Amino acid sequence: MALTQIKSSNITDGTIVNADVSASAAIASTKLSGVESGFSDMKFKTASETYTVPTGITKIVIDLISGGGGGGGGSGPYYSSGGSAGSNAIKTLTVSVGQTYTLVVGAAGAAGATGASGGDGGTSSFVNASGTTVNLQCTGGGGGTYNSVAGAGGSSTGGDLNIDGAGKNSNAGAGQSAYVAGSTRWGFPSFREANSASAAQPGVGYGAGGCAAAATTSAVGAAGRPGLCVITEYK
């Protein structure tokens, strides 16, 4: 008599091996409810939006970065400091299809004009509909300051891992770290040649601060780098 049902309580561990399973009688995928199939997609978000959990997705990992501060501009005898880095929060979430989250991606801090400080980087956030159970916040990096140290690096909250941005960069004179800006896992500042009237070189990637301009000539600092949200989806 053919068996129509086998209960797990009737199977002793180790009694069924691969050789006992016929390829022609493979179990249909529709019968494998509850079996997690792993990685599905990785999405890079560079603009604010409403994120909706797609069909089949049960878990997401959020990697959120805020904007970096802009570098200060140079003028006359005074040096500016480079912009501070944005912050980073990483969190794993169990989700349901159709759930919505509000994503805000922080803007880059503006470049400092001649003899002026750079702008602060924008705040990034990832918040669920009620704003209570999921609330990731990454403040932006402070701008580089004319004739003073830069503002503080960004601060992050709500993640399983929270990484604050490097900040308070020096406005030390030529030959020292006069132009250094903060970097992140996703972005890096460029450099600034001393005693040059050219604008500071832009950085690359996301979340880094902009480098400062030289002091001995009038020049513009570099803008910071914008924020980013990487969403990795799992079935």
C-alpha positions as CSV (number, residue, x, y, z in Angstrom):
1,M,0.0,0.0,0.0
2,A,1.4,3.4,-1.0
3,L,2.0,6.0,1.7
4,T,0.0,9.2,1.2
5,Q,1.4,11.0,4.2
6,I,4.5,10.7,6.3
7,K,4.6,12.4,9.7
8,S,7.9,13.8,10.9
9,S,7.3,12.0,14.2
10,N,7.7,8.7,12.3
11,I,11.1,9.5,10.8
12,T,14.2,8.9,12.8
13,D,17.0,11.4,12.3
14,G,19.6,10.2,9.7
15,T,17.4,7.4,8.2
16,I,16.8,9.3,4.9
17,V,19.8,10.2,2.8
18,N,20.3,11.9,-0.6
19,A,20.3,8.6,-2.4
20,D,16.8,7.9,-1.1
21,V,15.3,10.9,-2.8
22,S,14.3,10.6,-6.5
23,A,14.9,13.6,-8.7
24,S,11.7,12.9,-10.5
25,A,9.8,13.3,-7.3
26,A,11.2,16.6,-6.3
27,I,9.2,18.7,-3.9
28,A,7.4,21.6,-5.5
29,S,8.6,25.1,-4.4
30,T,5.0,25.9,-3.5
31,K,5.2,23.3,-0.7
32,L,8.3,25.0,0.8
33,S,6.5,27.7,2.8
34,G,8.7,29.2,5.5
35,V,11.9,28.2,3.8
36,E,14.0,31.3,3.5
37,S,15.7,31.6,0.1
38,G,18.2,34.3,1.0
39,F,19.5,37.4,-0.9
40,S,17.2,39.0,-3.4
41,D,18.4,42.5,-4.3
42,M,20.5,45.5,-3.3
43,K,19.2,49.0,-3.9
44,F,21.1,52.2,-3.8
45,K,19.0,55.2,-2.9
46,T,20.4,58.7,-3.5
47,A,17.2,60.7,-3.2
48,S,14.4,60.9,-0.6
49,E,11.3,58.6,-1.3
50,T,8.7,56.4,0.3
51,Y,10.0,52.8,0.3
52,T,7.5,50.0,0.1
53,V,8.5,46.4,0.9
54,P,8.2,44.3,-2.3
55,T,6.4,41.0,-2.7
56,G,8.3,38.1,-1.2
57,I,10.7,40.1,0.9
58,T,10.8,39.2,4.6
59,K,14.0,41.0,5.8
60,I,15.9,44.1,4.9
61,V,19.2,45.6,6.0
62,I,19.4,49.4,6.0
63,D,22.8,51.1,5.6
64,L,22.1,54.8,6.0
65,I,24.6,57.7,5.6
66,S,24.1,61.5,6.0
67,G,25.7,64.3,4.1
68,G,29.2,65.6,4.7
69,G,30.0,69.2,5.6
70,G,31.4,71.6,3.1
71,G,35.1,72.8,3.3
72,G,35.8,76.4,4.3
73,G,37.1,78.9,1.8
74,G,40.6,80.6,2.1
75,S,41.5,84.2,2.1
76,G,44.5,86.3,3.1
77,P,46.5,85.0,6.1
78,Y,43.8,82.7,7.5
79,Y,43.2,79.0,6.9
80,S,39.8,77.2,6.9
81,S,39.2,73.7,8.1
82,G,37.8,70.8,6.0
83,G,34.3,69.7,6.5
84,S,33.4,66.9,8.9
85,A,32.0,63.5,7.8
86,G,28.4,62.4,8.0
87,S,27.3,59.6,10.2
88,N,26.3,56.0,9.5
89,A,23.6,53.7,11.0
90,I,23.1,50.0,10.0
91,K,20.0,48.0,11.0
92,T,18.4,44.7,10.2
93,L,14.6,44.7,10.0
94,T,12.0,41.9,9.8
95,V,9.3,43.2,7.4
96,S,6.0,42.4,5.8
97,V,5.0,42.9,2.2
98,G,3.5,46.4,1.6
99,Q,4.9,48.0,4.7
100,T,6.0,51.6,4.0
101,Y,9.0,53.7,5.3
102,T,9.8,57.3,4.8
103,L,13.4,57.7,3.6
104,V,15.2,61.1,3.7
105,V,18.6,61.3,2.1
106,G,20.7,64.2,3.5
107,A,22.2,66.8,1.1
108,A,25.8,67.7,0.8
109,G,27.1,70.6,2.8
110,A,27.7,73.7,0.6
111,A,31.3,74.8,-0.3
112,G,32.6,77.7,1.7
113,A,33.1,80.9,-0.4
114,T,36.3,83.0,-0.2
115,G,36.9,83.8,3.5
116,A,33.7,81.9,4.5
117,S,32.7,78.7,6.3
118,G,31.3,75.7,4.6
119,G,27.7,74.5,5.1
120,D,26.6,71.6,7.3
121,G,25.6,68.3,5.7
122,G,22.0,67.3,5.7
123,T,20.4,64.7,8.0
124,S,19.3,61.3,6.6
125,S,16.5,59.2,8.2
126,F,14.6,56.0,7.7
127,V,11.3,55.9,9.6
128,N,8.3,53.6,9.5
129,A,4.7,54.9,9.1
130,S,4.1,55.5,12.9
131,G,7.7,56.7,13.5
132,T,8.0,54.6,16.7
133,T,9.3,51.1,16.0
134,V,11.8,52.0,13.3
135,N,13.6,55.4,13.6
136,L,17.1,55.6,12.1
137,Q,18.6,59.1,12.2
138,C,22.0,60.3,10.9
139,T,22.8,63.9,11.3
140,G,25.1,65.6,8.8
141,G,28.7,66.5,9.3
142,G,29.5,70.1,10.4
143,G,31.0,72.5,7.8
144,G,34.6,73.6,7.8
145,T,35.1,76.9,9.5
146,Y,37.0,80.0,8.3
147,N,39.9,80.6,10.7
148,S,38.8,77.9,13.1
149,V,38.3,74.1,13.6
150,A,35.4,72.4,11.8
151,G,32.0,71.6,13.3
152,A,31.4,68.2,14.9
153,G,31.0,65.1,12.8
154,G,27.5,63.6,12.3
155,S,25.8,61.6,15.0
156,S,23.7,58.5,14.4
157,T,21.0,56.7,16.4
158,G,18.5,53.8,16.0
159,G,20.8,51.4,14.3
160,D,22.2,48.0,15.4
161,L,25.5,49.7,14.7
162,N,25.9,53.5,14.9
163,I,29.0,55.1,13.5
164,D,29.5,58.8,14.2
165,G,31.4,60.9,11.7
166,A,35.0,62.1,12.1
167,G,35.0,65.9,12.7
168,K,36.5,69.0,14.3
169,N,39.2,69.1,11.7
170,S,42.1,71.5,12.2
171,N,42.6,74.8,10.5
172,A,46.4,74.5,11.1
173,G,48.8,76.4,8.8
174,A,50.5,75.2,5.7
175,G,52.5,72.0,6.0
176,Q,50.1,70.6,8.5
177,S,46.5,69.1,8.3
178,A,45.1,72.4,7.1
179,Y,42.8,71.0,4.4
180,V,41.9,67.5,5.8
181,A,38.2,66.5,5.7
182,G,36.4,63.6,7.3
183,S,35.8,60.4,5.3
184,T,33.2,57.6,5.5
185,R,32.9,53.9,4.6
186,W,31.3,55.1,1.3
187,G,33.2,58.3,0.5
188,F,36.5,60.2,0.6
189,P,37.5,63.8,0.3
190,S,40.0,65.0,-2.2
191,F,43.0,67.3,-1.6
192,R,44.0,70.9,-1.7
193,E,47.3,72.2,-3.0
194,A,48.8,75.0,-0.7
195,N,49.1,78.5,-2.0
196,S,46.8,78.0,-5.0
197,A,43.9,80.2,-6.1
198,S,42.0,77.3,-7.6
199,A,39.0,75.9,-5.9
200,A,39.5,72.9,-3.7
201,Q,39.1,69.6,-5.5
202,P,35.8,67.7,-5.0
203,G,35.7,64.4,-3.2
204,V,34.1,61.1,-4.3
205,G,31.3,58.8,-3.0
206,Y,29.0,59.6,-0.2
207,G,29.0,61.3,3.3
208,A,32.6,62.6,3.2
209,G,33.4,66.2,4.1
210,G,34.8,68.7,1.6
211,C,38.4,69.8,1.8
212,A,39.3,73.4,2.6
213,A,40.9,76.0,0.4
214,A,44.3,77.6,0.8
215,A,44.8,80.7,2.9
216,T,47.3,82.7,1.0
217,T,45.0,83.3,-1.9
218,S,41.3,83.7,-2.2
219,A,39.8,80.3,-3.1
220,V,36.6,78.3,-2.6
221,G,36.4,75.2,-0.5
222,A,35.0,71.9,-1.8
223,A,31.4,70.9,-1.2
224,G,30.7,67.9,1.0
225,R,29.4,64.6,-0.4
226,P,25.7,63.8,-0.3
227,G,24.1,61.0,1.8
228,L,23.1,57.5,0.7
229,C,20.8,54.7,1.7
230,V,21.6,51.1,0.7
231,I,18.7,48.7,1.1
232,T,19.6,45.0,0.9
233,E,16.5,42.8,0.5
234,Y,16.1,39.1,1.5
235,K,13.3,36.6,0.8
